[in-house]
């Protein structure tokens, strides 16, 4: 399934279900076919996602320092920060302009 996130504050962001589910698990929110991230919740959601991205980066750098085998290094290409960046930026733009983020509408 594909999710398309919209806000008047910025361009639409399209994500596949696996990444969307991962992000919503991090945010502690249920993933439904339609929904809204309200202006009141955006600051906390942004902080939560940024914290998770930093934690993911730290864990991946530890793996790299420990010199794991090649299959572990391949997983480094699937960084949360890289995949979640467009969604995080949309939330930041929406927060700056006091606009909600919606999907499924």
One Martini backbone bead per residue (centre of mass of N, CA, C, O) as a GRO file, in nm:
protein
  105
    1UNK     BB    1   0.101   0.034   0.016
    2UNK     BB    2   0.015   0.377  -0.028
    3UNK     BB    3   0.119   0.694   0.104
    4UNK     BB    4  -0.030   1.028   0.114
    5UNK     BB    5   0.106   1.329   0.212
    6UNK     BB    6  -0.054   1.638   0.330
    7UNK     BB    7   0.013   1.998   0.284
    8UNK     BB    8   0.005   2.344   0.262
    9UNK     BB    9   0.327   2.373   0.338
   10UNK     BB   10   0.384   2.135   0.118
   11UNK     BB   11   0.481   1.875  -0.038
   12UNK     BB   12   0.415   1.578  -0.119
   13UNK     BB   13   0.426   1.249   0.042
   14UNK     BB   14   0.552   0.930  -0.057
   15UNK     BB   15   0.481   0.603   0.092
   16UNK     BB   16   0.541   0.307   0.197
   17UNK     BB   17   0.423   0.090   0.430
   18UNK     BB   18   0.687   0.013   0.581
   19UNK     BB   19   0.777   0.302   0.653
   20UNK     BB   20   0.517   0.407   0.777
   21UNK     BB   21   0.502   0.199   1.004
   22UNK     BB   22   0.773   0.267   1.134
   23UNK     BB   23   0.710   0.563   1.200
   24UNK     BB   24   0.445   0.516   1.365
   25UNK     BB   25   0.580   0.347   1.581
   26UNK     BB   26   0.768   0.570   1.679
   27UNK     BB   27   0.520   0.777   1.734
   28UNK     BB   28   0.273   0.613   1.863
   29UNK     BB   29   0.083   0.550   1.612
   30UNK     BB   30  -0.177   0.472   1.435
   31UNK     BB   31  -0.233   0.307   1.125
   32UNK     BB   32  -0.432   0.451   0.886
   33UNK     BB   33  -0.592   0.529   0.591
   34UNK     BB   34  -0.675   0.781   0.771
   35UNK     BB   35  -0.553   1.122   0.860
   36UNK     BB   36  -0.409   1.334   1.133
   37UNK     BB   37  -0.169   1.592   1.203
   38UNK     BB   38  -0.163   1.810   1.433
   39UNK     BB   39  -0.033   2.103   1.535
   40UNK     BB   40  -0.006   2.021   1.840
   41UNK     BB   41   0.172   1.745   1.771
   42UNK     BB   42   0.424   1.809   1.592
   43UNK     BB   43   0.661   1.876   1.786
   44UNK     BB   44   0.673   1.592   1.919
   45UNK     BB   45   0.702   1.424   1.658
   46UNK     BB   46   0.964   1.548   1.562
   47UNK     BB   47   1.137   1.477   1.809
   48UNK     BB   48   1.094   1.171   1.799
   49UNK     BB   49   1.215   1.125   1.513
   50UNK     BB   50   1.492   1.254   1.559
   51UNK     BB   51   1.576   1.063   1.786
   52UNK     BB   52   1.556   0.799   1.619
   53UNK     BB   53   1.765   0.879   1.408
   54UNK     BB   54   2.006   0.910   1.601
   55UNK     BB   55   1.995   0.624   1.714
   56UNK     BB   56   2.033   0.477   1.446
   57UNK     BB   57   2.308   0.603   1.380
   58UNK     BB   58   2.458   0.498   1.628
   59UNK     BB   59   2.411   0.194   1.580
   60UNK     BB   60   2.547   0.185   1.296
   61UNK     BB   61   2.829   0.286   1.386
   62UNK     BB   62   2.887   0.050   1.576
   63UNK     BB   63   2.879  -0.171   1.365
   64UNK     BB   64   3.107  -0.054   1.194
   65UNK     BB   65   3.329  -0.054   1.421
   66UNK     BB   66   3.306  -0.375   1.471
   67UNK     BB   67   3.325  -0.523   1.189
   68UNK     BB   68   3.117  -0.642   1.031
   69UNK     BB   69   2.988  -0.788   0.792
   70UNK     BB   70   2.862  -0.717   0.478
   71UNK     BB   71   2.557  -0.741   0.550
   72UNK     BB   72   2.563  -0.513   0.759
   73UNK     BB   73   2.658  -0.287   0.565
   74UNK     BB   74   2.409  -0.293   0.383
   75UNK     BB   75   2.212  -0.181   0.607
   76UNK     BB   76   2.327   0.113   0.611
   77UNK     BB   77   2.157   0.209   0.355
   78UNK     BB   78   1.888   0.184   0.560
   79UNK     BB   79   1.829   0.463   0.673
   80UNK     BB   80   1.607   0.640   0.846
   81UNK     BB   81   1.685   0.934   0.773
   82UNK     BB   82   1.671   0.897   0.465
   83UNK     BB   83   1.370   0.789   0.448
   84UNK     BB   84   1.232   1.021   0.651
   85UNK     BB   85   1.297   1.309   0.551
   86UNK     BB   86   1.043   1.406   0.391
   87UNK     BB   87   0.847   1.378   0.631
   88UNK     BB   88   0.996   1.561   0.830
   89UNK     BB   89   0.985   1.815   0.653
   90UNK     BB   90   0.680   1.836   0.639
   91UNK     BB   91   0.637   1.871   0.942
   92UNK     BB   92   0.807   2.129   0.968
   93UNK     BB   93   0.648   2.303   0.769
   94UNK     BB   94   0.375   2.273   0.910
   95UNK     BB   95   0.464   2.391   1.181
   96UNK     BB   96   0.558   2.674   1.072
   97UNK     BB   97   0.244   2.712   0.933
   98UNK     BB   98   0.008   2.587   1.088
   99UNK     BB   99  -0.027   2.286   0.962
  100UNK     BB  100  -0.152   2.003   0.872
  101UNK     BB  101  -0.129   1.645   0.836
  102UNK     BB  102  -0.246   1.440   0.565
  103UNK     BB  103  -0.434   1.131   0.487
  104UNK     BB  104  -0.669   0.984   0.271
  105UNK     BB  105  -0.812   1.261   0.115
   0.00000   0.00000   0.00000
